[in-house]
Amino acid sequence: MKRHFMRKLLRIGVALCWGAGLAGAGLAQTVAKLDKVVVAGWSKPITEITNLLVEEDKGFFKARGIDLGYVPGAGGGDALRNLLSGQADVAFTDPGSFFAALDKGEKLRAIYDIYPQNVFNVVSLKSQNIRQPSDLKGKRIGVYSLSSGTRQNLQVLLHQAGLSESDVTLVVTGLLNFAPLMQGQVDATAATDTGLLVGRQRGLGDVNVMEVKNHLNLSSDVFVVREDTYQQRKDVLKRFLQAYKDSMTWSMRAPEEAAQLAVKRAIDGQNPAMNLEIIKLRNASSVSAATQARGLGAFDLASLQKGVQAYKAFGLIQRDISVNDVVSQDLLPGK
């Protein structure tokens, strides 16, 4: 009887081990099925992109079979360089940098409109009396980097006044570009709505703000891939975009939770109340008439074409670019 009982226990033990082995193999297969997608960002891991930073907490991309990676940068031009060098699969970049790369002959395609609203501005202390683009002539103006959307959107404003970069002095200030403004190292700084929010929280004081969207409401950032990636990895990219949409939908529905997670995931996320305001701004800039009609990520092609015309007019690009040839919406998740 005892021997029979021991043999039964042995059979159960073997069965359990075999089952555990199968489970482990299944788990390994599940992990192996994840497709690696590395995003080249324009910034370090900051609160603005909290929805990309919380993968360990929320698993939006893993749920779609994507193993998400992130390469930081210093401007949209940096993001594209990391894409073109093979360090990333998708670039989180601005349209100006995208157009400039296309102008140089790079084979690229935009596949998702991240922020269809223009969030850029030029800010100055009221004491400088800079109220309109023409007042920028002869001034020292801060930009995040020479390969950033802040520089290119500054060019949009300068062009409105018949000016060019040769009429001003550019000063590279880095991401925390309001400290040089407050310290008098620059007369004005090109920034974003979130940058202005942080600057005001840190005691910026009374300022004049020129919003670029009042002159050209061009998208602030888009996802761009190499043409060969677009042609060869459509299924992976579709799942990546669906996961990104999932993460943005969560950010819009649960901004308070996102603000709390930014405390541990974003390098600038120490203040949950400030995180919440930044996240709300980015949520708002993710929505447009096009996205309301066709879902997050949808492009306004007419607006992008106006951007091409504007950038060609002030010399950022030299040749005509048809956005219909370099923008594809077939991978978008839809409504």
C-alpha positions in Angstrom: 0.0 0.0 0.0 2.8 2.3 1.0 4.7 1.5 -2.2 1.6 2.1 -4.3 1.1 5.5 -2.6 4.8 6.4 -3.3 4.5 5.4 -7.0 1.3 7.6 -7.2 3.1 10.6 -5.7 6.0 10.1 -8.1 3.6 10.0 -11.1 2.0 13.2 -9.9 5.4 14.9 -9.4 6.5 13.9 -13.0 3.2 15.2 -14.4 3.6 18.5 -12.5 7.2 19.0 -13.7 6.2 18.1 -17.3 3.3 20.6 -17.0 5.5 23.3 -15.6 8.0 22.6 -18.4 5.2 23.1 -21.0 4.1 26.3 -19.2 7.6 27.6 -19.1 8.1 26.8 -22.8 4.8 28.5 -23.5 5.9 31.6 -21.6 9.2 31.6 -23.5 7.3 31.3 -26.8 5.1 34.3 -25.7 8.1 36.4 -24.9 9.8 35.3 -28.1 6.8 36.5 -30.1 7.2 40.1 -28.9 8.5 42.3 -31.8 11.1 44.9 -30.7 10.2 48.4 -31.7 12.6 51.2 -30.6 11.4 54.8 -30.6 13.9 57.6 -31.2 12.6 60.5 -29.1 13.3 64.2 -29.4 13.8 64.5 -25.6 14.9 62.6 -22.5 12.2 60.7 -20.6 10.1 63.7 -19.6 6.5 64.1 -18.3 5.2 65.1 -21.7 5.7 61.5 -22.9 4.4 59.7 -19.8 2.2 57.4 -21.9 5.4 56.0 -23.4 7.3 55.7 -20.1 4.7 53.6 -18.2 5.1 50.4 -20.2 6.5 48.6 -17.2 3.4 49.6 -15.2 0.7 49.4 -17.8 1.9 47.1 -20.5 0.1 48.7 -23.4 2.7 47.7 -26.0 3.3 44.2 -24.6 -0.4 43.5 -24.9 -0.1 44.2 -28.6 3.0 42.0 -29.0 5.5 44.8 -28.9 8.7 45.0 -26.9 9.1 48.8 -26.6 12.4 50.6 -26.4 13.3 54.3 -26.3 16.3 56.2 -27.4 16.5 59.8 -26.0 17.5 62.8 -28.2 17.9 66.6 -28.2 15.4 67.7 -30.9 13.5 66.2 -33.8 16.6 66.2 -36.0 18.3 64.0 -33.4 15.4 61.6 -33.5 15.7 61.3 -37.3 19.5 60.8 -37.1 19.0 57.9 -34.7 16.4 56.5 -37.0 18.5 56.7 -40.1 21.6 55.3 -38.3 19.6 52.2 -37.4 19.4 52.8 -33.7 15.7 53.1 -33.8 12.7 51.9 -35.8 10.4 54.9 -35.4 11.2 58.6 -35.0 9.2 60.9 -32.7 10.0 64.0 -34.7 8.6 67.3 -35.9 7.4 68.0 -39.5 10.2 70.5 -40.2 12.9 67.9 -39.5 10.9 65.4 -41.5 10.7 67.7 -44.5 14.4 68.6 -44.2 15.4 65.0 -44.3 13.1 64.3 -47.3 14.7 67.3 -49.0 18.1 65.7 -48.7 16.8 62.5 -50.4 16.1 60.3 -47.4 13.4 57.7 -48.0 10.9 58.2 -45.1 7.2 58.0 -44.4 5.1 59.6 -41.7 2.5 57.1 -40.3 0.8 58.8 -37.3 0.1 62.4 -36.3 1.1 62.5 -32.6 0.3 66.2 -31.8 -1.8 67.7 -34.7 -1.9 71.0 -32.8 1.0 73.5 -33.0 2.3 73.8 -29.4 5.3 76.1 -30.2 5.7 79.7 -29.1 8.2 82.5 -28.6 8.2 84.0 -25.1 9.8 87.2 -23.8 9.6 89.3 -20.7 7.3 92.2 -20.9 10.2 94.5 -20.2 11.6 93.6 -23.6 8.5 94.9 -25.4 8.6 92.1 -28.0 5.0 91.9 -29.1 5.1 90.8 -32.8 7.5 88.8 -35.0 9.1 92.0 -36.4 10.2 93.0 -32.9 12.6 90.0 -32.9 15.0 91.7 -35.2 18.4 92.0 -33.6 17.4 90.0 -30.6 19.1 87.0 -28.9 16.7 84.1 -29.0 17.0 80.8 -27.2 16.2 77.5 -28.9 16.2 74.0 -27.3 18.8 72.8 -29.9 19.7 73.6 -33.5 17.9 70.4 -34.6 14.7 71.1 -32.7 11.2 72.1 -33.5 11.8 75.3 -31.5 14.2 76.5 -34.1 12.1 75.6 -37.0 9.0 77.2 -35.6 11.0 80.3 -34.7 11.8 80.4 -38.4 8.1 80.4 -39.2 7.6 83.5 -37.0 10.6 85.3 -38.5 9.3 84.6 -42.0 6.0 86.2 -41.2 7.9 89.5 -40.6 10.2 89.2 -43.6 13.1 88.2 -41.4 15.5 85.3 -41.3 17.9 83.7 -38.8 20.6 86.2 -40.0 18.5 89.0 -38.4 18.7 87.4 -35.0 21.3 85.6 -32.7 20.4 82.1 -31.9 21.4 80.8 -28.4 21.2 77.0 -27.7 19.7 76.8 -24.2 18.7 73.2 -23.8 15.4 71.9 -22.5 15.2 74.2 -19.5 15.3 77.2 -21.7 13.5 79.7 -19.4 16.3 80.0 -16.9 18.5 81.9 -19.5 15.4 84.1 -20.3 14.9 84.9 -16.6 18.6 85.6 -16.1 18.8 88.0 -19.1 21.1 85.8 -21.2 18.5 85.9 -24.0 15.9 88.4 -25.0 13.3 85.8 -26.0 13.1 82.0 -26.1 11.4 79.6 -28.5 9.6 77.0 -26.5 6.4 75.0 -26.2 3.2 75.3 -24.1 4.5 72.8 -21.6 7.8 74.7 -21.3 6.0 77.9 -20.7 3.9 76.2 -18.0 7.0 75.0 -16.2 8.7 78.4 -16.6 5.7 80.2 -15.0 5.7 77.7 -12.1 9.3 78.6 -11.5 8.7 82.3 -11.3 8.9 83.5 -14.9 6.7 86.5 -14.2 4.9 88.7 -16.8 5.6 87.7 -20.3 4.5 88.3 -23.9 3.7 85.1 -25.8 3.6 84.7 -29.6 1.9 81.4 -30.5 3.1 80.0 -33.8 -0.3 78.3 -34.4 -1.8 81.8 -35.0 0.4 81.9 -38.1 0.8 78.3 -39.1 -1.2 75.6 -37.1 1.1 72.7 -38.3 1.4 69.5 -36.4 4.1 69.6 -33.7 5.2 65.9 -33.8 4.6 62.9 -36.0 5.8 59.3 -36.1 8.2 58.7 -39.0 9.7 55.4 -40.3 12.2 54.5 -43.0 10.5 53.5 -46.2 11.8 50.0 -46.1 10.5 49.6 -42.6 7.0 50.8 -43.8 7.0 48.3 -46.6 8.4 45.3 -44.7 6.9 45.6 -41.2 3.4 46.8 -41.6 1.8 44.3 -39.2 4.3 45.3 -36.5 3.8 49.0 -37.1 0.0 48.6 -37.0 0.3 46.9 -33.6 2.7 49.6 -32.4 0.3 52.4 -33.4 -2.6 50.6 -31.8 -0.6 50.3 -28.6 0.4 54.0 -28.8 -3.3 54.9 -29.2 -4.2 52.7 -26.3 -1.6 54.5 -24.1 -2.9 57.9 -25.2 -6.5 56.9 -24.6 -5.5 55.9 -21.1 -3.7 59.2 -20.6 -6.9 61.1 -21.6 -9.2 59.0 -19.4 -6.9 58.7 -16.4 -4.6 61.9 -16.3 -4.4 61.7 -12.5 -3.0 58.2 -12.6 -0.6 59.2 -15.4 0.6 62.2 -13.3 1.3 59.9 -10.3 3.2 57.4 -12.5 5.3 60.3 -14.0 6.7 60.8 -10.5 8.7 57.6 -10.8 9.1 57.4 -14.6 9.9 60.9 -15.8 13.1 62.7 -15.0 11.2 66.0 -14.4 8.2 64.4 -12.7 8.7 65.3 -9.1 5.6 67.4 -8.8 2.4 65.5 -9.4 0.3 68.6 -9.7 2.6 70.0 -12.4 2.7 66.6 -14.1 -1.1 66.7 -14.3 -1.1 70.1 -16.0 1.6 69.0 -18.5 -0.3 65.8 -19.3 -3.5 67.7 -19.8 -1.8 70.0 -22.3 -0.4 67.0 -24.3 -3.8 65.3 -24.2 -5.4 68.4 -25.7 -2.7 68.8 -28.4 -3.4 65.2 -29.5 -6.9 66.1 -30.7 -7.9 67.9 -33.9 -10.8 68.0 -36.3 -9.1 65.2 -38.2 -8.7 63.0 -35.2 -12.3 63.6 -34.0 -13.5 62.4 -37.4 -11.1 59.5 -38.0 -9.5 58.6 -34.7 -6.2 59.5 -33.0 -3.2 59.8 -35.3 -5.2 61.0 -38.3 -3.4 63.6 -40.5 -4.7 66.8 -41.9 -2.9 66.6 -45.2 -3.8 70.1 -46.4 -2.3 71.5 -43.3 0.9 69.5 -43.8 1.1 70.7 -47.4 0.9 74.3 -46.2 3.8 73.5 -43.9 5.8 72.3 -46.8 5.1 75.5 -48.7 6.0 77.6 -45.6 9.3 75.8 -45.0 10.2 76.1 -48.7 9.5 79.8 -48.6 12.0 80.5 -45.8 14.6 78.1 -47.2 14.5 75.1 -44.9 13.8 72.9 -47.9 14.6 73.5 -51.6 12.3 71.3 -53.5 8.6 70.6 -53.7 7.3 67.7 -51.5 3.9 66.2 -52.1 2.7 65.0 -48.6 0.5 62.5 -50.4 3.6 60.6 -51.4 5.3 60.6 -48.0 2.4 60.3 -45.5 0.4 57.1 -45.1 -2.7 56.5 -43.0 -3.3 52.9 -43.8 -1.7 51.7 -40.6 -3.8 53.9 -38.3 -6.1 52.2 -35.7 -9.1 54.2 -36.7 -11.9 55.2 -34.3 
